[in-house]
Amino acid sequence: MNWMVRLSFWNKFIKKESKPKVMDSGEVRNLLQDMRARERKKNLDKARPLIEGILTSVSRIDLVVADIDESSIPDDTAVKLKRIAKTSKPPFVTGVREAITPFLNGKVSDYTDLKKLHIDLREMLDSLARVHMGQGRYLPMIFDAEVKEIKKESKNLLHHSDSIWELVKSSEGESPSDKTLDSFNRVESCLDELESMKSLIKEKRDKLESLRAREKELIDENEKFTTSKEVKELTQMREDLKELDEKLQGLESRVYHLLTPLKRPLRKYRKQAFELDKMVLDRVDGFIDDPVKQFFSDGGDLGDILKKLEGYVRDGKLSLKERERKKTEEKIGNLMDADLESLRREYDSLLKGKNSLTESISRSRVLEKKDSLKSALDSAENEIGLLDGELGALEGKSKELSEEVDALRDEIGVNISEIKGREVRISWS
């Protein structure tokens, strides 16, 4: 019967009672324990003849195995069988005695736990079966009557074991007192677990509060840091560095557009200028392959190269068409008139400024401090997330246990009311 239905039933039934009986939880436990003790005594009384039968069968097996141990193997036994019997008898005797030892010299009053008795009995029967299947399989040829007697008593033990188990099953979980006492014990177990959880939840909440305070400190510190003088200085240096990079790229682009149109004439010049030494040829190759790099790294000889190139073009040594020759002369003239040295000086100045700024930025501890703050903040946030999850799980489990306790207490109240035959209200201490 569902406990809510039973509660409704008892609500109707106990209307006749003028006042409910109040019992504290200790009284309820004592009542249930007394009832269970009486119920177990009934079961033990029912089991007494079975226990006596078990002890009698064990004693008979002990006597029979003693006869086997003391008996000699007949002289007229076949040599091979005699050898097998001599080898098998000692371990058979030892095995049987070890199996029955837990029950030898026992008294009926020694067995108060039927479930344990059944387990021990099954272990003994399993051991006896192994001995019969192992060392005892050849002994019936010589000790036939004795082995049959042991098997007969083993069957009696098996029958008694089954009967004991029926008694255990009939009483286990069926008795109102047992069921209610199990619920009572479960309430106490839940309360113990809740108490442990309460302490753990408080510990984790305190830690969470501390972490959130630390998180706020880190956020405040990070906000102050982002507006600090050192961050502003670093930001300015980065902006200056960006500006220098743009100026350097502008100069490089300008030089590229000045020198790139001479690549073709320079290649032709390179093939014809046999009088040039290797160092000059290498520089010419540099102006052909990467004119910007060559100009800013080692462009001091550009004027001399241009003069010689101009002579080759003027004298027609480069086999250029008239229109291309005139354009080439014009480009060379423009380059020779340009203040290339001023471009190089400006580039060097900008490059020194960039290197200086880069070094200053690399020496700055701003980024290191920023990374440190971010790492600490990330760590705090991760811990907070984990703790939030753990707390949620603990609080959920705590709620489940509290609800289970409430339901069990209601059920116990109904069961005790049924047992007492009147409404009982339990005072839970």
Residue pairs with C-beta under 8 A, 6 or more apart in sequence:
1 9
3 410
3 411
3 414
6 414
6 418
7 410
7 414
10 414
10 417
10 418
10 423
14 20
14 417
14 422
14 423
17 422
17 423
20 422
20 423
20 424
20 425
21 420
21 422
21 423
21 424
21 425
22 424
22 425
22 426
22 427
23 31
23 416
23 424
23 425
23 426
23 427
24 426
24 427
24 428
24 429
25 184
25 426
25 427
25 428
25 429
26 429
28 184
28 412
28 416
28 426
29 181
29 184
31 416
31 419
32 177
32 180
32 181
32 184
33 181
35 175
35 176
35 177
35 419
36 175
36 177
36 178
36 181
39 171
39 175
39 177
39 178
40 112
40 171
43 114
43 167
43 171
44 111
44 112
44 114
46 167
47 111
47 114
47 117
47 164
47 167
48 108
50 160
50 163
50 164
50 167
51 108
51 111
51 117
52 108
53 156
53 160
54 103
54 121
54 157
54 160
55 103
55 106
55 107
55 108
57 153
57 154
57 156
57 157
57 160
58 100
58 103
58 104
58 106
58 153
58 157
59 104
60 149
60 153
61 96
61 100
61 149
61 150
61 153
61 154
62 97
62 100
62 104
64 146
64 149
64 150
64 153
65 93
65 96
65 97
65 146
65 150
67 146
68 89
68 92
68 93
68 139
68 143
68 146
69 89
69 93
71 143
71 146
73 82
73 85
73 86
73 89
73 142
74 142
77 85
77 142
81 138
81 141
81 142
84 138
85 138
85 139
85 141
85 142
88 135
88 136
88 137
88 138
88 139
89 135
89 139
91 134
91 135
92 131
92 135
92 136
92 139
95 127
95 130
95 131
95 134
95 135
95 136
96 128
96 131
96 150
98 127
99 124
99 127
99 128
99 131
100 124
100 128
102 120
102 124
103 120
103 121
103 124
111 117
114 164
114 167
114 168
114 171
115 168
115 172
117 164
118 161
118 164
118 165
118 168
121 157
121 160
121 161
121 164
122 161
124 157
125 154
125 157
125 158
125 161
128 150
128 154
129 154
132 147
132 150
132 151
132 154
136 147
139 146
139 147
140 147
140 148
171 178
172 178
173 179
173 182
176 415
176 418
176 419
177 419
179 415
180 411
180 412
180 415
180 416
180 419
183 408
183 411
183 412
183 415
184 412
186 404
186 408
187 405
187 408
187 409
187 412
190 401
190 404
190 405
190 408
191 405
193 401
194 398
194 401
194 402
194 405
197 394
197 397
197 398
197 401
198 398
200 394
201 391
201 394
201 395
201 398
204 387
204 390
204 391
204 394
205 391
207 387
208 384
208 387
208 388
208 391
211 380
211 383
211 384
211 387
212 384
214 380
215 377
215 380
215 381
215 384
218 373
218 376
218 377
218 380
219 377
221 373
222 373
222 374
222 377
225 231
225 369
225 370
225 373
230 364
230 365
230 366
231 366
231 370
233 364
234 361
234 364
234 366
234 367
237 357
237 360
237 361
237 364
238 361
240 357
241 354
241 357
241 358
241 361
244 350
244 353
244 354
244 357
245 354
247 350
248 347
248 350
248 351
248 354
251 343
251 346
251 347
251 350
252 292
252 296
252 347
254 343
255 291
255 292
255 295
255 296
255 343
256 291
256 292
258 334
258 335
258 338
259 287
259 291
259 292
259 295
259 335
260 291
261 331
262 287
262 291
262 309
262 328
262 331
262 332
262 335
263 287
263 288
263 291
265 309
265 313
265 318
265 320
265 328
266 284
266 287
266 288
266 305
266 309
267 288
268 318
268 319
268 320
269 284
269 308
269 309
269 312
269 318
270 281
270 284
270 285
270 288
272 312
272 317
272 318
273 281
273 284
273 308
273 312
276 284
276 308
280 301
280 305
283 294
283 298
283 301
283 305
284 305
286 293
286 294
286 298
287 294
287 295
287 302
287 305
295 302
295 340
295 344
296 344
296 347
296 348
299 340
299 344
302 335
302 340
303 336
303 340
306 332
306 335
306 336
307 336
309 332
310 329
310 332
310 333
310 336
312 318
313 320
313 325
313 328
313 329
313 332
314 329
316 325
318 325
318 328
320 328
409 426
409 428
412 426
413 424
413 425
413 426
416 424
416 426
417 423
417 424
